[in-house]
Every structure is written in C-alpha cells, then in structure tokens.
Amino acid sequence: MTTTLIANARLIDPETGTDRPGALLIDGDRIAALSDDPQGAGLSAATRIDAGGRCLAPGIVDIGVKVSEPGERHKESFGTAGLAAAAGGVTTMVTRPDTDPAIDTPEVLEFVARRANADSPVRVLPMAALTRARAGREMVEIGLLMDAGAVAFTDCDRVVTDTKVLSRCLTYARSLGALVIAHPQDPGLSAGAAATSGKVASLRGLPAVSPMAERMALDRDMALVEMTGARYHADQITSARALPALERAKRNGLDVTAGVSIHHLTLNELDIGDYRTFFKVKPPLRAEEDRQAMVAAVASGLIDVICSMHTPQDEESKRLPFEEAASGAVALETLLPAAMRLYQSGALDLPGLWRALSLNPARRLGLPQGRLATGAPADLVLFDPDAPFLLDRFKLRSKSKNTPFDGQRMEGRVLGTWVAGARVFEA
C-alpha cells in the first residue's frame, strides 16, 4: 500500500462547506488523515507533494458524459474521454446510453463496462436506456440492467412522449429504487429548433423554441413523479420559467433533483450571433436573464448538480449551416476552468461549486465520493483557480474538438488528479 502526503494545500470540502489551509494523507485508495497544519505535522508518507497553496478538492463526478462507444468511436473512445476527464479533474464519468446501438440490454452494458475498465484511467459508471432503443414504446429490463451495473436510466434527449409508458417505467423504477433521469423538453415544440425564441433568433432567422417547452415537460414529469413516487433527476434545467415547478416539487417532498450544464451557466444566446456552430447545444443557449437565474438556483441549492453534458461531434457534423449542424460540445477538460468563471465573478464560492460538481452528484447516485473525509475514496483534484491560459481546442485530449471556448482566455488549471489514490494526471 502506497502513502502520499499532499501538504501546504488549500482544502476545499463541500460537505462541511469549508475552504481552509491544511494537508491530506492518502493511504492506498483512501484518505487516511486530514490535518489543519499545512505541513502535515505528525503525518508521514512515502511520497510528499507540496501543493504550494493551491486548491485540493474531491474529484468531479460528472453525470451525463457521452462516450461514443459503441457505434461512433471516431468521435470519442473510452481511452480519449478518460484522458480528457483526468486532465479536467473529473474522476468519475457517468456515461449516457445514447450510443449506436443504445445501451438497453445487459449484454451491451457489460461490453461498455469492459471497454471502460480496460481503457479509461478514471471511474466510469454507465447509465442504461429507459426504453428499448430509446424509442419510447417498451420498457427495458430495469432489474437485469441494475444487476449488470446500470446506475440510472434515461432516454437522454429522446423524450418519452407516451405518458402511460413513462408512468409504467416510473412505477417499475420506484419498486426497484432505480433513478430515472429525464430531459424536460416538450418534443413537439422543440423539434427542429436551433435557438431560443426571441429577438436573437428572429434577427438571425433561426428556427426557435420557447423556454415554455421546458416548463411544460417538467410540469408533466412532476405530476407523474407525484403519482408514482419515483426517484427523478432532470438532466438540465435551463430556463427561469421552469424553476417554480422544481421548487414546488421539492417543497412537496418529491424525490427530485436537477442539473444544469456548465454551458448554460457561462454562455447565453448572444454567443450564437455569428452562427458559430460550436455554440449550438441542446437545449439551446438561453437569455442572459435565464443564465443568471440558473446561477442563483445553483447557489441556493435549488439546482443540485453542475455537469459538463460532454457531447463530442466531429468536424463534418459541425461544419454545416447553423440549423443543420449537430448539437453538443465537448466539456470534460473545460468544465473546471469554465466553472472558475462563476468563482472569479463572486457568484459561487469554491465549496459551493464543489457541492454541485462532486458531492451532490455522488450522493444522488449513492456513491461515497465527493468528500474530503477520513475513510473516503482518494479521488482528488489539485488545481490553481487563478492560473490564466488561452484555450486551444487542438490541445484538448478528446478526439472531437467542438468546444465553444476555443480561443478564449480562461482561468483555472488542473495540476494533478488522483483516482483511488493513484495519480492519473500530472500537469
């Protein structure tokens, strides 16, 4: 068993809400001890690392990562996604089932798990589809898929339109304690949309969707959750109009949580003004008022989780007219520096950020990660929140390079990442 002492660190603990100087001892795959003495007086280890006053936090638990295996390995593999995650401080990737074929049987899930374990330096926890082929007609074998390792069930952005089918899925998931993750967007209103309705979309002549499409879908889902008692997580809440429904559901005691992507916290609809398809994501970027409402909802705890919503797309699918281009952006490596924009602006402190990036997603999935505590898994990220750099998309480790932050000045550099006590990235 190897021991490592990380001394002279700034410990960011989202569980206690503290940001303090100290030292941390790793023994094997666990955190063995914490000290308020930055030099770790009384702690000894085979390896000593001087953090130089930089921040040491739990590794990020990222819900909703797309790894394009099987089917589109040219866009992203478990190997490249794992390297990108390690370089971005993400120690656990919770992967989506929107592959080709969809992850809707134990056999496909076991294939994915084998590939991930063999190729990825970080933890990979696969989600499974909620309905067969994500077609919204027939429920998958939830129990067998849970036995095979599925941590949640989702049809991703293919919304289950048949309310009876969804209610049956939620009822069955409730009986097994399974978590259902949904994409709250009315599919009829959202079909073909490339932007959020309003002045920007009108001036640019882009097909658009009203933010009400999100609220309408969330209202339906909350009614079904109230009826079935299922565990429910909304993958992305992006509009202010949806927040009252979420707040009401939580106040009424429903087992509901919600996430938001880093792009919807740091970008707005004005960014699509020159038709740059790297800014085309799903749901589309919202108004600045919506962005500010999302930041405030994360700060208050109404929105629980910040995720990358990492969606690799190749050049051919992005180099098209805006309304025809594929949606999505890579974000495993840019999640942390983009989140630093919220810290640098004073909108969120570091413990609050890591509550949404690490602690809350780990708790929602029943994982022991996300904490700086004795006995917790030694999944850690060491980073400098103030280190400036110019982002060059061609230096990203993902196979696809479709990031909206290309060429932008950013702050926040990952210096080291540990998974189960083993260092998997060093700057």
VEXDREN-2710 file (C-alpha; in Angstrom, 1 decimal):
% VEXDREN-2710
k/r/px/py/pz
1/MET/0.0/0.0/0.0
2/THR/1.5/3.4/-1.0
3/THR/1.2/6.5/1.1
4/THR/1.2/10.1/-0.2
5/LEU/1.1/13.3/1.8
6/ILE/-0.2/16.4/0.0
7/ALA/1.0/19.3/2.1
8/ASN/0.6/23.1/2.0
9/ALA/-2.8/22.7/0.3
10/ARG/-6.0/24.8/0.4
11/LEU/-8.6/22.1/1.3
12/ILE/-12.0/22.6/-0.4
13/ASP/-14.6/20.4/1.4
14/PRO/-18.1/20.7/0.1
15/GLU/-19.6/18.5/2.8
16/THR/-18.5/20.9/5.6
17/GLY/-18.6/24.0/3.4
18/THR/-15.0/24.9/4.3
19/ASP/-12.1/26.4/2.4
20/ARG/-9.0/26.2/4.7
21/PRO/-5.3/25.5/4.6
22/GLY/-4.2/22.0/5.5
23/ALA/-2.7/18.7/4.5
24/LEU/-4.1/15.4/3.4
25/LEU/-2.7/11.9/3.7
26/ILE/-3.5/9.2/1.2
27/ASP/-3.0/5.5/2.2
28/GLY/-3.8/3.1/-0.6
29/ASP/-7.1/4.0/-2.2
30/ARG/-8.4/6.0/0.8
31/ILE/-8.0/9.3/2.6
32/ALA/-6.2/8.3/5.7
33/ALA/-6.0/11.6/7.6
34/LEU/-6.5/15.3/7.3
35/SER/-4.6/18.0/9.2
36/ASP/-5.1/21.7/9.8
37/ASP/-1.4/22.1/9.8
38/PRO/-0.4/22.9/6.2
39/GLN/2.9/21.0/6.7
40/GLY/1.1/17.9/8.0
41/ALA/2.8/17.7/11.3
42/GLY/2.7/14.2/12.7
43/LEU/1.8/12.7/9.3
44/SER/4.4/10.7/7.4
45/ALA/4.3/9.2/3.9
46/ALA/6.5/7.5/1.3
47/THR/5.7/10.4/-1.1
48/ARG/5.3/14.1/-0.2
49/ILE/3.8/16.6/-2.5
50/ASP/3.9/20.4/-1.8
51/ALA/0.7/21.9/-3.2
52/GLY/2.1/25.4/-3.0
53/GLY/-1.1/26.8/-1.5
54/ARG/-3.2/25.5/-4.4
55/CYS/-6.6/24.0/-4.0
56/LEU/-7.2/20.3/-3.3
57/ALA/-10.8/19.2/-3.7
58/PRO/-12.8/16.0/-4.3
59/GLY/-12.7/14.8/-7.8
60/ILE/-15.6/15.9/-10.0
61/VAL/-18.5/13.4/-10.5
62/ASP/-19.8/14.2/-14.0
63/ILE/-23.3/13.0/-14.8
64/GLY/-24.2/12.8/-18.5
65/VAL/-21.0/12.2/-20.3
66/LYS/-21.3/10.9/-23.9
67/VAL/-18.7/8.4/-24.9
68/SER/-19.4/7.3/-28.4
69/GLU/-18.7/3.6/-27.9
70/PRO/-20.3/1.6/-29.4
71/GLY/-21.1/3.0/-32.8
72/GLU/-19.2/6.3/-33.2
73/ARG/-15.7/5.6/-31.9
74/HIS/-14.3/8.1/-34.3
75/LYS/-15.9/10.9/-32.2
76/GLU/-14.8/9.7/-28.8
77/SER/-13.5/6.5/-27.1
78/PHE/-13.2/5.5/-23.5
79/GLY/-9.5/6.0/-23.8
80/THR/-9.6/9.6/-25.0
81/ALA/-12.6/10.5/-22.8
82/GLY/-10.7/9.1/-19.8
83/LEU/-7.6/11.1/-20.6
84/ALA/-9.7/14.3/-21.1
85/ALA/-11.5/13.6/-17.8
86/ALA/-8.3/13.1/-15.9
87/ALA/-6.9/16.3/-17.3
88/GLY/-10.1/18.1/-16.3
89/GLY/-10.2/16.9/-12.7
90/VAL/-13.2/14.5/-13.4
91/THR/-12.6/11.3/-11.5
92/THR/-16.0/9.7/-12.2
93/MET/-17.8/9.8/-15.6
94/VAL/-21.4/8.8/-15.5
95/THR/-22.0/7.9/-19.2
96/ARG/-25.1/8.2/-21.3
97/PRO/-26.7/5.3/-23.2
98/ASP/-27.3/7.3/-26.5
99/THR/-24.9/5.1/-28.4
100/ASP/-25.4/3.0/-31.5
101/PRO/-26.8/0.6/-30.6
102/ALA/-28.4/2.1/-27.4
103/ILE/-27.3/0.6/-24.1
104/ASP/-30.6/-1.2/-23.5
105/THR/-29.6/-4.8/-22.7
106/PRO/-27.3/-6.3/-20.1
107/GLU/-25.0/-7.6/-22.9
108/VAL/-24.4/-4.2/-24.3
109/LEU/-23.9/-2.7/-20.8
110/GLU/-21.3/-5.4/-19.9
111/PHE/-19.5/-4.7/-23.2
112/VAL/-19.3/-1.0/-22.3
113/ALA/-18.2/-1.7/-18.8
114/ARG/-15.3/-4.0/-20.0
115/ARG/-14.2/-1.3/-22.5
116/ALA/-14.3/1.4/-19.9
117/ASN/-12.4/-0.6/-17.3
118/ALA/-9.7/-1.5/-19.8
119/ASP/-9.2/1.9/-21.4
120/SER/-10.2/4.7/-19.0
121/PRO/-7.9/5.9/-16.2
122/VAL/-10.9/7.3/-14.3
123/ARG/-14.0/5.6/-12.9
124/VAL/-16.8/5.0/-15.4
125/LEU/-20.4/4.3/-14.3
126/PRO/-22.8/3.6/-17.2
127/MET/-26.4/4.6/-17.4
128/ALA/-28.9/2.5/-19.4
129/ALA/-31.7/3.4/-21.7
130/LEU/-35.2/3.7/-20.1
131/THR/-37.0/2.2/-23.1
132/ARG/-35.8/-0.2/-25.8
133/ALA/-33.7/1.5/-28.5
134/ARG/-34.7/4.8/-26.7
135/ALA/-37.9/4.6/-28.8
136/GLY/-40.3/5.3/-26.0
137/ARG/-42.5/2.3/-26.6
138/GLU/-41.3/-0.6/-24.4
139/MET/-39.6/-0.5/-21.1
140/VAL/-36.2/-2.1/-20.7
141/GLU/-35.4/-4.9/-18.2
142/ILE/-34.6/-2.4/-15.4
143/GLY/-33.8/-5.1/-12.8
144/LEU/-31.4/-7.1/-15.0
145/LEU/-29.6/-3.9/-16.1
146/MET/-29.2/-2.8/-12.5
147/ASP/-27.7/-6.2/-11.7
148/ALA/-25.3/-5.6/-14.7
149/GLY/-24.2/-2.3/-13.2
150/ALA/-26.5/0.5/-14.5
151/VAL/-26.6/3.4/-12.1
152/ALA/-29.5/5.2/-13.7
153/PHE/-32.0/5.0/-16.6
154/THR/-32.5/7.6/-19.3
155/ASP/-33.5/8.0/-22.9
156/CYS/-31.4/11.2/-23.0
157/ASP/-32.8/13.8/-25.3
158/ARG/-35.4/11.4/-26.8
159/VAL/-38.3/12.3/-24.6
160/VAL/-40.9/9.6/-23.9
161/THR/-44.0/11.1/-25.3
162/ASP/-46.4/8.3/-24.3
163/THR/-47.5/9.3/-20.8
164/LYS/-48.7/5.8/-20.0
165/VAL/-45.4/4.2/-21.0
166/LEU/-43.5/6.8/-18.9
167/SER/-45.8/6.2/-15.9
168/ARG/-45.2/2.5/-16.1
169/CYS/-41.4/3.0/-16.3
170/LEU/-41.5/5.3/-13.3
171/THR/-43.7/2.9/-11.3
172/TYR/-41.4/-0.1/-12.0
173/ALA/-38.3/2.0/-11.3
174/ARG/-39.9/3.0/-8.0
175/SER/-40.3/-0.6/-7.0
176/LEU/-36.6/-1.3/-7.5
177/GLY/-35.3/2.0/-6.2
178/ALA/-33.9/2.9/-9.6
179/LEU/-33.1/6.5/-10.5
180/VAL/-34.7/7.9/-13.7
181/ILE/-33.1/10.8/-15.5
182/ALA/-35.2/12.8/-17.9
183/HIS/-34.7/15.6/-20.4
184/PRO/-37.5/18.1/-19.7
185/GLN/-38.3/19.5/-23.2
186/ASP/-41.7/19.2/-25.0
187/PRO/-40.6/17.3/-28.1
188/GLY/-43.3/18.8/-30.3
189/LEU/-42.3/22.4/-29.6
190/SER/-38.6/21.6/-29.6
191/ALA/-38.5/19.7/-32.9
192/GLY/-36.1/21.3/-35.3
193/ALA/-35.2/24.2/-33.0
194/ALA/-31.7/25.7/-33.2
195/ALA/-32.1/28.6/-30.8
196/THR/-34.3/30.1/-28.1
197/SER/-37.2/32.1/-29.3
198/GLY/-36.7/35.9/-29.0
199/LYS/-35.0/38.8/-30.7
200/VAL/-31.7/37.0/-31.4
201/ALA/-33.4/34.0/-33.1
202/SER/-35.6/36.4/-35.1
203/LEU/-32.8/38.6/-36.3
204/ARG/-30.7/35.6/-37.3
205/GLY/-33.6/33.8/-39.0
206/LEU/-33.1/30.6/-36.9
207/PRO/-35.8/28.1/-36.1
208/ALA/-36.5/28.6/-32.4
209/VAL/-38.3/27.1/-29.3
210/SER/-39.9/28.9/-26.4
211/PRO/-38.5/28.2/-22.9
212/MET/-42.0/27.2/-22.1
213/ALA/-41.3/23.9/-23.7
214/GLU/-39.1/23.1/-20.7
215/ARG/-41.6/24.2/-18.2
216/MET/-44.4/22.2/-19.9
217/ALA/-42.4/19.0/-19.9
218/LEU/-41.2/19.4/-16.3
219/ASP/-44.8/20.0/-15.1
220/ARG/-45.9/16.7/-16.8
221/ASP/-42.9/14.9/-15.3
222/MET/-43.5/16.3/-11.8
223/ALA/-47.2/15.1/-11.9
224/LEU/-46.0/11.6/-12.8
225/VAL/-43.4/11.6/-10.1
226/GLU/-46.1/12.7/-7.6
227/MET/-48.3/9.8/-8.9
228/THR/-45.6/7.1/-8.8
229/GLY/-43.2/8.2/-6.1
230/ALA/-40.2/7.5/-8.3
231/ARG/-36.7/8.9/-7.9
232/TYR/-36.2/11.5/-10.6
233/HIS/-33.4/13.7/-11.8
234/ALA/-33.8/16.4/-14.5
235/ASP/-30.6/16.3/-16.6
236/GLN/-30.8/20.0/-17.5
237/ILE/-32.9/22.9/-16.2
238/THR/-32.0/26.0/-18.2
239/SER/-34.9/28.5/-18.1
240/ALA/-36.2/30.6/-15.2
241/ARG/-39.8/29.6/-16.1
242/ALA/-39.1/26.0/-15.1
243/LEU/-37.7/26.9/-11.6
244/PRO/-41.1/27.3/-9.8
245/ALA/-42.2/23.8/-10.8
246/LEU/-38.9/22.4/-9.5
247/GLU/-39.1/24.4/-6.2
248/ARG/-42.7/23.3/-5.7
249/ALA/-41.9/19.6/-6.3
250/LYS/-39.0/19.8/-3.7
251/ARG/-41.2/21.6/-1.2
252/ASN/-43.9/18.9/-1.5
253/GLY/-41.3/16.3/-0.6
254/LEU/-40.9/14.6/-4.0
255/ASP/-37.6/12.7/-4.6
256/VAL/-36.5/15.1/-7.3
257/THR/-33.1/16.7/-8.2
258/ALA/-32.0/18.7/-11.1
259/GLY/-28.8/19.5/-13.0
260/VAL/-27.6/22.2/-15.4
261/SER/-24.7/22.2/-17.9
262/ILE/-21.7/24.4/-17.5
263/HIS/-22.5/26.0/-20.9
264/HIS/-25.9/27.2/-19.7
265/LEU/-24.2/28.8/-16.6
266/THR/-21.5/30.6/-18.5
267/LEU/-22.9/31.4/-22.0
268/ASN/-26.1/32.9/-23.4
269/GLU/-28.0/33.3/-26.7
270/LEU/-25.9/36.3/-27.8
271/ASP/-23.0/33.9/-28.3
272/ILE/-24.6/32.3/-31.3
273/GLY/-24.9/35.7/-33.1
274/ASP/-22.2/34.9/-35.7
275/TYR/-23.7/31.4/-36.4
276/ARG/-20.8/29.6/-34.7
277/THR/-22.0/26.1/-34.5
278/PHE/-19.7/25.2/-31.6
279/PHE/-22.2/27.2/-29.6
280/LYS/-25.1/25.1/-30.7
281/VAL/-26.1/22.9/-27.7
282/LYS/-29.3/21.2/-26.6
283/PRO/-31.3/22.8/-25.1
284/PRO/-30.3/26.0/-27.0
285/LEU/-28.5/28.7/-25.1
286/ARG/-30.9/30.9/-23.2
287/ALA/-31.3/34.7/-22.5
288/GLU/-28.9/36.3/-20.0
289/GLU/-31.7/36.6/-17.5
290/ASP/-32.1/32.8/-17.6
291/ARG/-28.4/32.3/-17.2
292/GLN/-28.3/34.5/-14.1
293/ALA/-31.4/32.7/-12.7
294/MET/-29.6/29.3/-13.2
295/VAL/-26.5/30.6/-11.3
296/ALA/-28.7/31.8/-8.5
297/ALA/-30.5/28.5/-8.4
298/VAL/-27.2/26.6/-8.1
299/ALA/-26.1/29.0/-5.3
300/SER/-29.3/28.5/-3.4
301/GLY/-29.3/24.7/-3.8
302/LEU/-32.5/24.6/-5.9
303/ILE/-30.4/23.1/-8.8
304/ASP/-28.3/20.4/-7.3
305/VAL/-25.8/19.4/-10.0
306/ILE/-23.4/21.1/-12.5
307/CYS/-22.4/18.8/-15.3
308/SER/-20.4/19.0/-18.5
309/MET/-23.0/17.4/-20.8
310/HIS/-20.0/16.3/-22.8
311/THR/-21.2/15.6/-26.3
312/PRO/-18.4/15.1/-28.9
313/GLN/-19.3/15.8/-32.5
314/ASP/-16.9/15.5/-35.5
315/GLU/-15.9/18.4/-37.8
316/GLU/-18.2/17.2/-40.6
317/SER/-21.3/17.3/-38.4
318/LYS/-20.4/20.9/-37.1
319/ARG/-19.2/22.5/-40.4
320/LEU/-22.8/22.9/-41.6
321/PRO/-25.3/25.8/-41.6
322/PHE/-26.3/26.5/-38.0
323/GLU/-29.8/25.0/-38.2
324/GLU/-28.4/21.8/-39.8
325/ALA/-25.3/21.3/-37.6
326/ALA/-25.3/18.7/-34.8
327/SER/-25.9/19.9/-31.2
328/GLY/-23.4/19.5/-28.4
329/ALA/-20.0/20.4/-27.2
330/VAL/-17.1/18.7/-25.5
331/ALA/-16.5/19.8/-22.0
332/LEU/-14.6/17.3/-19.8
333/GLU/-11.5/19.4/-19.9
334/THR/-13.2/22.8/-19.9
335/LEU/-15.7/22.1/-17.1
336/LEU/-13.4/23.2/-14.2
337/PRO/-11.9/26.4/-15.9
338/ALA/-15.4/27.4/-17.1
339/ALA/-16.7/26.9/-13.5
340/MET/-14.0/29.2/-12.3
341/ARG/-15.7/32.0/-14.1
342/LEU/-18.5/31.6/-11.6
343/TYR/-16.0/31.7/-8.7
344/GLN/-14.0/34.6/-10.1
345/SER/-17.2/36.7/-10.6
346/GLY/-18.2/36.1/-7.0
347/ALA/-21.4/34.2/-7.9
348/LEU/-20.3/31.0/-6.1
349/ASP/-17.6/30.1/-3.6
350/LEU/-15.4/27.0/-4.1
351/PRO/-17.2/24.8/-1.5
352/GLY/-20.5/25.7/-3.2
353/LEU/-19.2/24.9/-6.6
354/TRP/-17.8/21.6/-5.5
355/ARG/-21.1/20.8/-3.8
356/ALA/-22.7/20.9/-7.2
357/LEU/-19.8/19.4/-9.1
358/SER/-18.9/16.5/-6.8
359/LEU/-20.8/16.0/-3.5
360/ASN/-24.4/16.3/-4.8
361/PRO/-24.0/14.0/-7.9
362/ALA/-22.2/11.4/-5.8
363/ARG/-25.0/11.5/-3.2
364/ARG/-27.7/11.2/-5.8
365/LEU/-26.1/8.1/-7.2
366/GLY/-25.3/6.6/-3.7
367/LEU/-21.5/6.9/-4.1
368/PRO/-19.0/7.5/-1.3
369/GLN/-17.1/10.1/-3.4
370/GLY/-17.3/13.9/-3.2
371/ARG/-15.9/14.4/0.3
372/LEU/-12.7/15.2/2.0
373/ALA/-13.0/13.0/5.0
374/THR/-11.1/10.2/6.7
375/GLY/-12.0/6.9/5.0
376/ALA/-13.5/8.5/1.9
377/PRO/-12.1/7.3/-1.5
378/ALA/-8.9/9.2/-2.5
379/ASP/-10.5/10.7/-5.7
380/LEU/-8.9/14.1/-5.7
381/VAL/-8.1/17.1/-7.9
382/LEU/-5.3/19.6/-7.3
383/PHE/-5.8/22.9/-9.2
384/ASP/-4.9/26.5/-9.3
385/PRO/-8.1/28.6/-9.6
386/ASP/-6.2/31.7/-10.7
387/ALA/-3.9/30.3/-13.4
388/PRO/-4.7/32.0/-16.7
389/PHE/-4.4/30.4/-20.1
390/LEU/-5.6/30.7/-23.7
391/LEU/-7.7/27.7/-24.7
392/ASP/-6.6/25.9/-27.9
393/ARG/-9.1/23.3/-28.9
394/PHE/-6.5/21.3/-30.8
395/LYS/-4.7/20.7/-27.5
396/LEU/-7.8/19.0/-26.0
397/ARG/-7.4/15.3/-25.3
398/SER/-10.9/14.5/-26.6
399/LYS/-11.0/13.1/-30.2
400/SER/-13.6/15.7/-31.1
401/LYS/-12.6/19.4/-30.7
402/ASN/-16.1/21.0/-30.7
403/THR/-15.7/23.4/-27.7
404/PRO/-17.4/26.9/-27.6
405/PHE/-14.4/28.1/-25.5
406/ASP/-11.9/27.9/-28.3
407/GLY/-9.5/30.9/-28.3
408/GLN/-11.0/32.3/-25.1
409/ARG/-9.0/33.5/-22.1
410/MET/-9.7/31.2/-19.1
411/GLU/-8.6/30.8/-15.5
412/GLY/-8.2/27.6/-13.6
413/ARG/-5.7/24.9/-14.4
414/VAL/-5.7/21.3/-13.1
415/LEU/-2.3/20.3/-11.7
416/GLY/-3.0/16.8/-10.6
417/THR/-5.8/14.2/-10.5
418/TRP/-5.9/11.0/-8.3
419/VAL/-8.3/8.1/-8.7
420/ALA/-8.4/5.6/-5.8
421/GLY/-5.1/7.0/-4.6
422/ALA/-3.3/6.6/-7.9
423/ARG/-2.2/9.7/-9.7
424/VAL/-3.7/9.6/-13.2
425/PHE/-2.8/13.1/-14.3
426/GLU/0.1/15.5/-13.7
427/ALA/0.4/18.8/-15.4
END
